[in-house]
Amino acid sequence: MTLSNTLYRCAAGETFDSVALDVYGNEKYACEILSANPDLCLLTVFTGGELLDLPVVEIPEDDTENDEEVAMPVTPPWKE
């Protein structure tokens, strides 16, 4: 899937990670958004109203990284 170059208006409290998850379906694409917006790269949390340039990102069809579930132990290791 290819997403076209477009603008995204941030809401208060959003981060590069949350925008990547919302737009591309995976937080791992936050680096691409950061690279496309060097003037905003020092912000950790948006105040709202910032415009991000969203780069074209090739997302593989078989990208199932989000679908994987990590099994968490029921009992912490130090209590076993």
C-alpha positions as CSV (number, residue, x, y, z in Angstrom):
1,M,0.0,0.0,0.0
2,T,1.3,3.5,-0.8
3,L,0.1,6.6,1.1
4,S,0.3,9.8,-0.8
5,N,2.1,12.9,0.4
6,T,-0.3,14.9,2.5
7,L,-0.7,17.2,5.5
8,Y,-1.9,16.1,8.9
9,R,-3.2,18.6,11.6
10,C,-2.2,17.3,15.1
11,A,-4.5,17.3,18.0
12,A,-3.3,18.3,21.5
13,G,-1.5,15.4,23.2
14,E,-0.6,13.5,20.1
15,T,3.0,12.4,19.4
16,F,4.9,11.3,16.4
17,D,4.3,7.7,17.4
18,S,0.6,8.1,17.8
19,V,0.3,9.9,14.4
20,A,2.3,7.1,12.8
21,L,0.0,4.5,14.4
22,D,-3.1,6.4,13.3
23,V,-2.0,7.2,9.7
24,Y,0.2,4.2,8.8
25,G,-1.1,1.6,11.2
26,N,2.2,1.1,13.0
27,E,4.4,3.2,15.3
28,K,7.6,2.1,13.5
29,Y,6.9,4.7,10.8
30,A,7.3,7.6,13.3
31,C,10.9,8.0,12.1
32,E,9.7,8.8,8.5
33,I,7.4,11.4,9.9
34,L,10.2,12.9,12.0
35,S,12.5,13.0,8.9
36,A,9.9,14.8,6.9
37,N,9.3,17.4,9.6
38,P,12.8,18.4,11.0
39,D,11.5,21.8,12.3
40,L,9.2,19.9,14.7
41,C,11.5,17.1,15.7
42,L,12.3,18.6,19.2
43,L,8.6,18.4,20.2
44,T,7.7,15.3,22.2
45,V,4.0,16.1,22.6
46,F,2.0,18.3,20.2
47,T,0.0,21.2,21.6
48,G,-2.5,21.0,18.8
49,G,-2.7,22.6,15.4
50,E,0.7,21.7,14.2
51,L,0.8,20.6,10.5
52,L,2.9,17.6,9.7
53,D,4.0,16.7,6.2
54,L,3.2,13.0,5.9
55,P,5.7,11.3,3.6
56,V,4.9,8.6,1.1
57,V,5.6,5.3,2.8
58,E,5.6,1.8,1.2
59,I,3.7,-0.5,3.6
60,P,4.1,-4.1,2.8
61,E,0.9,-6.1,2.4
62,D,2.2,-8.8,4.7
63,D,3.2,-6.3,7.5
64,T,1.5,-8.2,10.4
65,E,3.8,-6.9,13.1
66,N,0.8,-5.2,14.8
67,D,-1.2,-8.4,14.8
68,E,1.3,-10.3,16.9
69,E,0.4,-10.7,20.6
70,V,3.1,-10.9,23.2
71,A,2.3,-13.4,25.9
72,M,2.9,-11.8,29.3
73,P,3.6,-14.1,32.2
74,V,0.9,-14.4,34.8
75,T,3.4,-14.5,37.7
76,P,6.4,-12.2,37.7
77,P,9.7,-14.2,37.5
78,W,10.9,-13.1,40.9
79,K,7.8,-14.6,42.5
80,E,8.3,-18.1,41.0
